[in-house]
């Protein structure tokens, strides 16, 4: 059994807290291996992995300072989870701009509706559209695209022309309503020869794909938006600043949030199983973009990584946070590709006109 010779009261307090931190880290590492349909417990901890990892590093520093033998437990678990760490944190210094290959942008635009005292809804929409024009990407995947127009598809056609795209493919999350669209869209400068949507009974449309002619090759582009946890502002406020005096309210609200998390984790598991079945029969060259609503520690992410590469882990830097809301350090938006495509550049853009940050990657056929 690990022990310390120190009788310092601070050490006596630190060691139990450290054990809790290590246990939380172990649970977060197990999130990628256990399907949420089996247990959603590990998935909840996986969602918080970056914070848990940082807490464990701080605890390790304390144990080193106090020369406690318990530090070897922290080192063992941190080393065992090094692969998961590299999926969440990158330290690339390669910032060379590469204009070869095709550029891909993925962005959850939050229905162009993040109006505030600082920005009007019209300003938000114009800023997002100007950003997309300036990026001049070969492929643009948008989630939560929304428009209001008596001619339902006119806004899509207008944006296609603004982006100098040759083709676009849109599918609504639900059945389109009069003068209202909300869904997923792929814009491309390449000719499209095939398309399809991802949906099963009991689920909204959560993904689309289109096959593009890229030189002499066929490129399949997916745009997916996996199940949302559906946390309302009151839930976020509760997580960030709960009132510790209201124990009954705390238990009820905690149970409600855990129920939302569990339902979303399980639905995303079913959705990604569906995506993978399509992946298995897809052409050689694949690009998959989207808002997963889940982190690199998740079961969903680990399942996809059996088939695709994450552009962030190839050329990203730092934590790569893509969620722009109040919950910190969440990377939930991705651009993935088959290993027949080489990632030469990745960027997380700091445009804050949605509850997500846009991301982009430069891809080219491997030699």
Secondary structure, DSSP 8 states (H G I E B T S, - for coil): ----S---HHHHHHHHHHHHHHHHHHHHHHTTTS-TTT-SHHHHHHHTHHHHHHHHHHHHHHHHHTT-TTHHHHHHHHHHTHHHHHHH-EE--------SSEEEEEEE-GGG----SSS-HHHHHHHHHHHHHHHT-SEEEEEEEEE--SSTTHHHHHHHHHTT-SEEEEEESS--BTTBEEEEEEEESS-EEEEEEE--TTS---EEEEEEEETTEEEEEEEEE-------HHHHHHHHS--TT-HHHHHHHHHHHHHHHHHHHHHHHHHHHHHHHHHHTS-SEEEEEEE-SS-TTSHHHHHHTTT-EEHHHHH-EE----B-SSS-S---EEEEE-TTEEEEEEEE----SSSB--EEEEEEE--
